[in-house]
Amino acid sequence: MKKCIALLLALLLVFALCACGKTPETPPEEDGTSDTTLPVATETDAAVHPVVLPYSAADALNPFETKSTMNRDICTLMYDSLVRLDEAFMPVLSLATDIRHDGLTLTVTLRTDAQFTTGDFLQPRDVQRSFECAKESPCYQARLSSFDACDVSGEQVVFTLAEANAHAESCLDFPIVKFGTEKTEIPIGSGRYRLYHKDADLYLDANETGSAREEMELKTLKLLDISTRENELQLMQIGEMSALFVDPTTLERTKIFAGEEKVPLLNMVYLGLNSTRDHLQDPAFRRAVAAAIDKPTLVSSSYDGYATAADAPFHPLWTEADMPEVSFDPQAAPGLFDLLGYAVGADGRRVKDDETVTLELVCNSENKVRLACANLIRQQLEDCGIKVNLSSLDYNSYLERLASGLYDLYVGEVKLTADMDLSMFFSAEGAAGYGLLPDSASAKAFYDWRAGTVETNTFAQVFLQDLPFVPLCFRSGVLYYAKELQMEGGVCENDLFANLYTWSN
């Protein structure tokens, strides 16, 4: 009974403090240096909760300054955004109630009931300042590369694009913080949780001003600093943490006594084709090479199932990816080479014009998973009679070989943004443009699609016919969670804990 009375008194105190927070305050200085201090927990709300999430004290918890994926994931709990991405990488309105896309402008109408943890209501200038910070942030600058400016127009926010981008709305998932706090250690947010400390520990408490508080099963979370801990997976095994996101390609696979949820990533693994080299100048030959690759086997073998095979350069889960039906059938690949006049010689090798066809495949030896992928591709092409020399190179030598053009094939990986920007392949300055022709049919179709003048299906048809590179798969991460936790699905890379407030134990 005494515990219930204490809890009631604590809640009354919190509500009283929130009410005080709604009192109009003096606007902070323009330089964003207003002081914010983390709330100090009472004995009641600092009770140790069984749900513990990892973070790094060596990295910032300011969403614009954080460098680690771990802290970025924690920040998604503390800060809302104009849109969030669902499990199909599609934008869902969050702090925005309407987005009107007209040419090079996006006009955003904001929620009128959205409040920061201080009780102050969201204002257009909060969005404007947050955008300016996000444009300079390593975490968000890539997805905002097509954005030029953000201006306030009455109660709306207007974004100006530097170039046409029909899917620009998907990039508006950057964090929104209260104006004037963006440069502080912990800016003020409007997210599902607020950060506070108790002695040397950090906790997340359900946001009193948040609309979902009453639905939350988990009102309090504890953060565990693992910046000096060597084995993250062991912390899960011994029960010190309740959830942990890992990249299975960077860790040795070990048995984890916990539940796991695959997290689809926008990391596309692909086979680069040097379209300037002999046989590869012919799109039909490129399609035959693609047909020879057994992608499901590649996913299950090289990536241990933690990837999704892909034929098009968009994630198969992306609901806008209205792809034409295509089948790169390894069984049919030998016949495709036959039709192109690549006969099988006495030694089982393909010959054209009395010359054995030999392809040079280069790969970075420092990435063991990608090297395994390259070895499998080599074997599958050789099964079709195409001789392949595999050059396993250190990273710098690998880049030098690509830059020199002295290769036929290479295995690479790029990280796409949610607007499915492929300009890294098709622009003259693109980081993945090795061996691609800038005036190709695919390049033209891509920029028409990005400008919104052709449908996704139309671009895909041109791409699959021209095939400037071969999409292989999109990798997946893993979210391990304690077995006692009851967790719903819907996990998204950019909002790993989207449904955390509904978890229970």
C-alpha positions in Angstrom: 0.0 0.0 0.0 2.8 2.4 0.9 4.5 1.7 -2.5 1.3 2.6 -4.3 0.9 5.8 -2.4 4.6 6.7 -3.1 4.0 6.0 -6.8 0.9 8.1 -6.9 2.7 11.0 -5.2 5.6 10.7 -7.7 3.2 10.8 -10.7 1.4 13.9 -9.3 4.8 15.6 -8.9 5.6 14.8 -12.6 2.3 16.1 -13.9 2.8 19.3 -11.9 6.3 19.8 -13.3 4.9 19.2 -16.9 2.2 21.8 -16.3 4.8 24.3 -15.3 6.8 23.4 -18.4 3.9 24.8 -20.6 4.4 28.3 -19.3 5.7 30.5 -22.1 9.5 30.9 -21.9 12.0 33.4 -23.2 13.1 32.3 -26.7 16.6 30.9 -26.5 19.5 32.7 -28.2 20.0 32.1 -31.9 23.4 30.4 -31.5 21.7 27.4 -29.9 23.6 27.6 -26.6 20.6 27.6 -24.2 21.2 25.4 -21.2 19.5 22.1 -20.7 20.0 19.8 -17.8 19.0 16.2 -17.6 16.2 15.6 -15.1 17.3 13.8 -11.9 15.3 10.7 -11.2 13.3 10.3 -7.9 13.8 7.1 -6.0 10.5 5.8 -7.4 11.1 6.3 -11.1 14.7 5.3 -10.9 13.9 1.7 -9.9 15.9 -0.7 -11.9 13.8 -2.0 -14.8 14.5 -5.4 -16.3 14.7 -4.0 -19.9 18.2 -2.8 -20.5 19.5 -1.3 -23.8 23.1 -0.7 -24.8 24.7 2.7 -25.6 28.2 4.1 -25.8 29.2 6.8 -23.3 32.2 7.4 -25.6 29.8 8.7 -28.3 27.3 11.5 -28.2 23.6 11.2 -27.6 23.0 14.4 -29.5 21.4 12.9 -32.7 23.3 15.3 -35.0 26.7 14.4 -33.4 26.4 10.7 -32.7 28.6 8.4 -34.9 27.6 5.0 -33.7 24.6 3.0 -34.9 24.0 2.0 -31.2 23.5 5.6 -30.0 21.6 6.6 -33.1 19.1 3.8 -32.3 18.7 5.2 -28.8 18.1 8.7 -30.2 15.1 7.4 -32.2 13.4 6.8 -28.9 14.0 10.4 -27.8 13.3 12.3 -30.9 10.4 12.3 -33.4 10.7 13.1 -37.1 8.4 14.5 -39.8 8.0 11.0 -41.1 9.1 7.6 -40.0 9.8 4.6 -42.3 7.8 1.5 -42.0 9.2 -2.1 -42.5 8.7 -1.6 -46.3 10.9 1.5 -46.3 7.8 3.7 -47.0 7.3 7.1 -45.3 4.5 7.3 -42.7 3.5 10.7 -41.3 4.7 11.4 -37.8 5.1 15.0 -36.8 3.8 16.0 -40.2 0.1 15.8 -41.0 0.4 16.6 -44.7 3.2 16.8 -47.3 2.5 18.5 -50.6 5.2 17.7 -53.2 5.1 20.2 -56.1 8.2 20.1 -58.4 11.2 21.2 -56.4 9.3 22.1 -53.2 7.8 20.1 -50.4 5.3 22.0 -48.2 4.8 20.3 -44.8 2.0 20.9 -42.4 2.8 20.1 -38.8 0.8 18.5 -36.1 -0.7 21.1 -33.8 -0.8 18.8 -30.7 2.9 17.7 -30.8 4.8 18.7 -27.6 8.4 18.5 -26.5 9.1 17.0 -23.1 9.1 20.5 -21.7 5.5 20.9 -22.6 6.2 23.4 -25.4 4.4 22.8 -28.7 6.3 22.1 -31.9 7.0 25.2 -34.0 8.1 25.5 -37.7 11.4 27.0 -36.6 12.2 23.9 -34.6 12.0 21.9 -37.9 14.0 24.5 -39.8 16.9 24.5 -37.3 16.8 20.7 -37.0 17.1 20.4 -40.8 20.1 22.8 -40.9 21.8 20.6 -38.3 20.9 17.3 -40.1 22.3 18.6 -43.4 25.7 18.9 -41.6 25.4 15.7 -39.7 27.3 12.5 -40.8 24.1 10.5 -40.0 21.7 12.4 -42.2 23.6 14.4 -44.8 23.5 11.6 -47.4 19.7 11.3 -47.4 19.4 15.1 -47.5 21.8 15.5 -50.4 19.0 16.5 -52.8 17.6 19.1 -50.4 18.8 22.7 -50.7 17.0 24.8 -48.1 14.2 24.8 -45.5 12.1 27.9 -44.9 9.2 28.8 -42.6 5.9 29.9 -44.2 3.4 30.8 -41.6 2.6 27.6 -39.7 4.1 25.5 -42.5 7.6 24.4 -43.4 8.8 24.6 -47.1 11.7 22.5 -48.3 13.4 23.4 -51.6 15.1 20.6 -53.5 18.4 21.2 -55.3 17.4 18.6 -57.9 14.3 16.7 -58.8 13.5 13.8 -56.4 10.1 12.2 -56.7 10.7 10.2 -53.5 12.1 13.0 -51.3 9.4 12.6 -48.6 11.2 9.4 -47.6 14.2 11.5 -46.5 12.3 13.5 -43.9 13.0 11.1 -41.1 15.7 13.3 -39.5 15.2 14.1 -35.8 13.4 17.2 -34.7 14.7 19.0 -31.6 13.6 22.1 -29.8 15.0 25.3 -31.2 17.9 26.6 -29.2 18.9 23.2 -27.7 20.4 21.6 -30.9 23.9 22.3 -29.8 23.5 21.0 -26.3 24.7 17.6 -25.0 21.1 16.3 -24.9 18.7 18.4 -27.0 15.1 18.5 -26.0 12.9 16.1 -28.1 9.3 15.0 -28.4 9.9 11.3 -28.7 8.4 8.4 -26.9 11.0 8.6 -24.1 12.9 11.2 -22.3 16.5 10.7 -20.9 17.3 11.2 -17.2 20.0 10.2 -14.8 20.2 8.5 -11.4 23.6 8.7 -9.9 25.9 7.5 -12.7 23.2 5.6 -14.6 21.1 6.8 -17.5 17.4 5.8 -17.9 14.7 6.4 -20.5 11.2 7.3 -19.1 8.0 7.4 -21.1 7.4 10.9 -22.3 4.7 12.5 -20.2 3.5 14.7 -23.1 3.5 11.8 -25.6 0.2 10.5 -27.0 1.2 6.9 -26.7 2.1 6.9 -23.0 -1.0 5.2 -21.9 -0.4 2.4 -24.4 3.1 1.8 -23.2 3.9 -1.5 -21.6 7.5 -0.4 -20.9 7.5 2.9 -19.0 11.1 2.9 -18.0 14.3 1.6 -19.7 17.8 1.5 -18.4 20.8 2.3 -20.6 24.0 0.2 -20.2 27.3 1.7 -21.3 29.2 -0.9 -23.2 31.9 1.4 -24.7 34.6 -0.4 -22.7 33.1 -3.9 -22.9 34.8 -6.3 -25.3 32.1 -8.9 -26.0 28.7 -7.5 -26.7 27.2 -10.9 -27.5 28.3 -12.3 -24.2 26.4 -9.5 -22.4 23.3 -10.8 -24.0 24.1 -14.4 -23.1 24.6 -13.6 -19.4 21.5 -11.5 -19.3 23.0 -8.0 -18.7 21.2 -6.6 -21.8 17.7 -7.0 -23.1 18.3 -6.2 -26.7 21.3 -5.9 -29.1 21.5 -5.1 -32.8 24.4 -6.7 -34.7 25.7 -6.9 -38.2 26.1 -10.7 -38.7 28.8 -10.1 -41.4 31.1 -8.5 -38.8 30.8 -10.9 -36.0 31.6 -14.6 -35.6 28.3 -16.5 -35.4 27.8 -17.8 -31.9 24.8 -19.4 -30.2 22.7 -16.7 -28.5 20.2 -17.8 -25.9 17.7 -15.1 -27.0 15.1 -14.4 -29.5 16.1 -12.8 -32.8 14.5 -10.6 -35.4 16.0 -10.1 -38.8 16.2 -6.4 -39.7 16.1 -5.7 -43.5 18.9 -3.2 -44.5 19.3 -1.0 -47.5 22.8 -2.4 -48.0 22.9 -3.7 -51.6 25.5 -6.2 -52.6 26.1 -6.3 -56.3 28.3 -7.6 -59.1 29.9 -4.7 -60.9 30.4 -5.1 -64.6 33.0 -3.3 -66.7 30.9 -2.3 -69.7 33.9 -1.0 -71.5 35.6 -4.5 -71.8 35.2 -6.8 -74.7 32.4 -9.2 -74.1 30.7 -7.1 -71.4 30.0 -4.3 -73.9 27.1 -6.5 -75.0 24.0 -6.2 -72.7 23.0 -9.8 -73.8 26.3 -11.1 -72.5 25.8 -9.2 -69.2 22.3 -10.8 -68.9 23.8 -14.2 -69.4 26.4 -13.6 -66.7 23.5 -12.5 -64.3 21.5 -15.6 -65.2 24.5 -17.8 -64.2 24.4 -16.6 -60.6 22.3 -18.6 -58.2 21.3 -15.8 -55.8 19.3 -17.9 -53.3 22.3 -20.2 -52.9 24.5 -17.1 -52.5 22.2 -15.8 -49.7 22.0 -19.1 -47.8 25.7 -19.9 -48.2 27.8 -16.7 -48.2 25.4 -14.7 -46.0 24.0 -17.5 -43.8 20.5 -16.5 -44.7 20.9 -12.9 -43.4 20.1 -11.3 -46.8 17.3 -11.1 -49.3 18.0 -12.0 -53.0 17.3 -9.2 -55.4 17.0 -8.9 -59.2 16.3 -5.2 -59.3 18.3 -2.4 -57.6 15.5 -1.8 -55.1 14.8 -3.8 -51.9 12.2 -6.4 -52.6 10.2 -5.3 -49.5 9.9 -1.7 -50.9 6.2 -1.5 -51.7 6.7 0.9 -54.5 9.0 -1.5 -56.3 6.4 -2.6 -58.9 8.9 -4.7 -60.7 8.4 -6.6 -63.9 8.6 -10.3 -63.5 12.1 -11.5 -64.2 13.9 -14.8 -63.7 17.6 -15.2 -63.9 17.6 -18.9 -64.1 21.0 -20.6 -63.6 19.6 -23.7 -65.5 19.0 -21.5 -68.5 22.4 -19.7 -68.4 24.4 -22.2 -70.6 21.8 -21.9 -73.3 22.0 -18.1 -73.3 25.8 -18.3 -73.8 25.1 -20.8 -76.6 22.7 -18.4 -78.4 25.4 -15.7 -78.3 27.9 -17.9 -80.1 30.0 -18.8 -77.1 30.7 -22.5 -77.8 32.1 -25.0 -75.4 35.6 -26.1 -76.3 37.2 -29.5 -75.7 38.4 -28.4 -72.3 34.9 -27.3 -71.3 35.7 -23.6 -71.6 33.6 -21.2 -73.6 35.3 -20.0 -76.8 34.5 -17.1 -79.1 36.4 -16.4 -82.3 38.9 -19.1 -81.4 39.7 -17.4 -78.1 38.9 -18.8 -74.7 36.7 -16.3 -72.8 38.4 -15.3 -69.5 37.0 -12.8 -67.1 38.9 -11.1 -64.3 36.9 -10.9 -61.0 38.4 -8.6 -58.3 37.3 -8.5 -54.6 38.4 -7.0 -51.4 40.2 -9.7 -49.4 39.5 -7.9 -46.1 35.8 -8.6 -46.3 35.5 -12.3 -45.7 31.8 -12.6 -46.4 32.1 -10.7 -49.7 35.2 -12.8 -50.6 33.1 -16.0 -50.1 30.4 -14.4 -52.3 33.0 -13.8 -55.0 34.3 -17.4 -54.8 30.8 -18.7 -55.3 30.2 -16.4 -58.3 33.4 -17.6 -59.8 32.4 -21.2 -59.4 28.9 -20.6 -60.8 30.3 -18.9 -63.9 32.9 -21.7 -64.4 30.0 -24.2 -64.2 28.7 -22.4 -67.3 32.1 -22.7 -69.0 33.3 -19.1 -68.4 36.8 -19.1 -67.1 37.2 -16.6 -64.2 40.4 -15.5 -62.6 39.7 -14.2 -59.0 42.0 -11.5 -57.7 41.7 -11.1 -53.9 43.2 -7.7 -53.1 43.7 -5.5 -50.0 41.3 -2.6 -49.9 43.6 0.0 -51.4 44.8 -2.3 -54.2 41.1 -3.2 -54.8 40.2 0.5 -55.3 43.2 1.1 -57.5 42.3 -1.8 -59.7 38.7 -0.4 -60.1 39.9 3.1 -60.8 42.3 1.8 -63.5 39.6 -0.2 -65.2 41.8 -3.3 -65.3 39.1 -5.8 -64.4 35.9 -7.3 -65.8 33.8 -8.0 -62.7 33.9 -6.9 -59.0 31.9 -7.6 -55.9 30.8 -4.4 -54.2 28.3 -3.0 -51.7 26.5 0.3 -51.4 24.2 1.8 -48.8 21.0 3.2 -50.4 18.9 5.9 -48.8 15.2 5.5 -48.4 14.5 7.5 -51.6 16.3 4.6 -53.4 18.9 7.0 -54.9 21.2 5.2 -57.4 23.1 8.3 -58.5 26.3 6.7 -57.0 26.2 4.5 -60.0 25.0 6.8 -62.7 26.5 10.2 -61.9 29.9 11.2 -63.2 31.1 11.7 -59.6 29.4 8.5 -58.3 31.4 6.4 -55.9 30.1 3.2 -57.5 30.3 4.2 -61.2 33.2 2.0 -62.1 32.8 0.6 -65.6 29.4 2.2 -66.2 28.7 4.3 -69.3 27.3 7.7 -68.2 25.1 7.9 -71.3 23.6 4.4 -71.0 19.9 3.7 -71.3 19.8 2.9 -67.6 21.3 6.2 -66.6 18.8 8.2 -68.6 15.9 6.0 -67.3 17.1 6.5 -63.8 17.1 10.3 -63.9 13.7 10.3 -65.6 12.4 8.1 -62.8 14.0 10.2 -60.1 12.3 13.3 -61.6 9.0 11.5 -61.6 8.5 11.5 -65.3 8.5 7.7 -65.7 7.1 4.9 -63.4 9.2 2.6 -61.3 8.2 -0.3 -63.5 9.4 1.5 -66.6 12.8 2.2 -65.2 13.1 -1.4 -64.0 12.4 -2.7 -67.4 15.1 -0.6 -69.0 17.5 -1.5 -66.2 16.9 -5.2 -66.5 17.4 -5.1 -70.3 20.5 -2.9 -70.1 21.8 -4.4 -66.9 24.7 -2.1 -66.1 25.4 -4.0 -62.9 23.9 -7.1 -61.2 22.0 -6.7 -57.9 22.7 -9.7 -55.8 21.0 -9.2 -52.5 20.2 -6.8 -49.7 21.8 -7.7 -46.4 20.0 -8.0 -43.1 21.0 -7.2 -39.5 19.9 -9.0 -36.4 18.1 -7.7 -33.4 18.7 -10.1 -30.5 16.3 -9.7 -27.6 15.8 -11.5 -24.2 13.6 -14.5 -24.4 11.3 -13.3 -21.7 10.4 -10.2 -23.9 7.3 -10.4 -25.9 8.1 -8.5 -29.1 6.0 -7.5 -32.1 7.3 -7.4 -35.6 7.6 -4.3 -37.9 11.3 -3.8 -37.2 12.8 -1.1 -39.5 16.5 -0.3 -39.9 15.9 3.5 -39.3 13.6 3.0 -36.3 14.9 -0.2 -34.7 12.7 0.2 -31.6 9.6 1.4 -33.5 7.4 -0.9 -31.4 9.4 -1.1 -28.3 6.7 0.6 -26.2 4.5 -2.4 -26.9 7.0 -4.9 -25.7 6.2 -6.7 -22.5 7.9 -9.2 -20.2 
